[in-house]
Amino acid sequence: MTEQPILMETRGRVATLILNRPAKKNALTPDLLDLLRTHLDDLGRNDEIRTVVIRGAGDKVFSSGFDVSFLPTTMDKEGLSRDHKNPLEVAVQSIQGYPYPVIAMINGYAFGAACELALSCDFRVAADDAKMGFPPVKLGLIYPAYGMVRIVRKIGIQPAKELFFTGRSIGPQRIRELRLVDFQVETKRLEAETYALATEISENAPLSLKGSKYIFGLVERNTEPTQAEIDKLEAMALQAFNSDDLKEGLTAFFEKRPPNFIGK
């Protein structure tokens, strides 16, 4: 029986999606990326899950990147024009479009497409021996344009130039200097710290989490919001302001107890 390339686990209001190709260093394939998108789409319809953690199987590697054995042997102009529909792009958009926060738990290393996958998450928690990088220049490839633009917006053009022009495997100190991750922790504490953050987030008001995620998405896109997006923001703000959760949050504040949010 063939193992599923993505495994899913749940702990309370936190779901974990596990890149599950340990024999191939959790390398990404079109099927894996499509299944990641499917799981995120399904989870997005379940308001009981309010934070998602993405991690690699085992404790040695997040992912070595896209499995080069799945690269096409030739490419034409029509193929290049489909960059925005390739499995990686669709998976990244699913992470960014997921209504609640997503955390990448990076153990070992995350290279190429896997590094972009991690950068598309809302937080990156990395072990203190983690390595990251983009090696296409060492393979003779040009990284997909949509991905490069997004990475520049995320980390800045000079750090992106260093990563893409050198193809280096960036170690812990340089990862910290380039701000590729948000938290670096001892390897033995990686799982505990990641899930402490995920649990803390998941206990907050879901309507507030959704609204904030949507606003951050607009900011990161770095374009003027459309009227439809402004209308959606206003509707989300009104829903939160008139919600039972707001009443519960205020009551819990004055009663000095943890709130119990239900997303309504």
C-alpha positions, 0 to 999 in steps of 0.5 A: 500500500502506497503511503499518502504524501501528506498526512494530517493530524489534529490536536484540539483546534490545531491541525498538522499537515506532514510532508510525508516522503521521508525516503526522498527527504520529503521532496515535493511532487505535483501530487503532494502539492495538490493534496496539500491544497486539498487539505487546506481547502477542506480545513478552511471550511472547518472553523473548529481548526484555527491554526495549521502547522506544516512540517516534514516527516521525521526529525531530520528535514522539512523538505529538500525542495521540488523533486527534480525527477518530476521536472519536464524534460523540455519547456515551450512558451505555452508551458512558461505562461502556465507558471501561475497555475503550476502545483507549487504556485497553487499550493502557495496561494492556498497557504496564503488564502487559508483563512487562519494562520499557518506555521512552518515548523522547519527542522533540518533544512528547507531548500528551493520550492520548500523554502518558498512554501515555508516563506508563504506561511504566516510564521516560521519556527526553525531549529537552531541547526536549520538550513535554507536556500534556493539552488536553481542557479546551481542546476541551470534553472530560472526560478518561477517568476511569480515565486521570485516576486513573492519572495522579494516582497517577503524578505527584500530584494538584497537578501533575495539576490544573495540567495538566488545569485549564490545558490548557497545553503544558508546556515543558522546565523545568516538565516537569522540575519536575513530574517528568513525565520521568525523564531529559532529554538533548540532542536529538542524544543522545536516541536514544543515551541511550535505547538505552544505558539499554534495553540496560543493563536488557536485560542484567540477569537476566530473572527479576529484571526480571519480578519487580520489574516485577510488584511495582512494578505492585502498588505503583502500583495502591495497593491490598492484594494479593490472595492470588492475587497474593501466591502469584504473588509467592512463586512468582516469588521461588522460581523466581528463587532456584532458577534457573541465573541466580542461580548464573550471577550469583554465579559471574560476580560472583566471576569479575569478568565480565559474567553471561550470563543465560538466564531459567531 
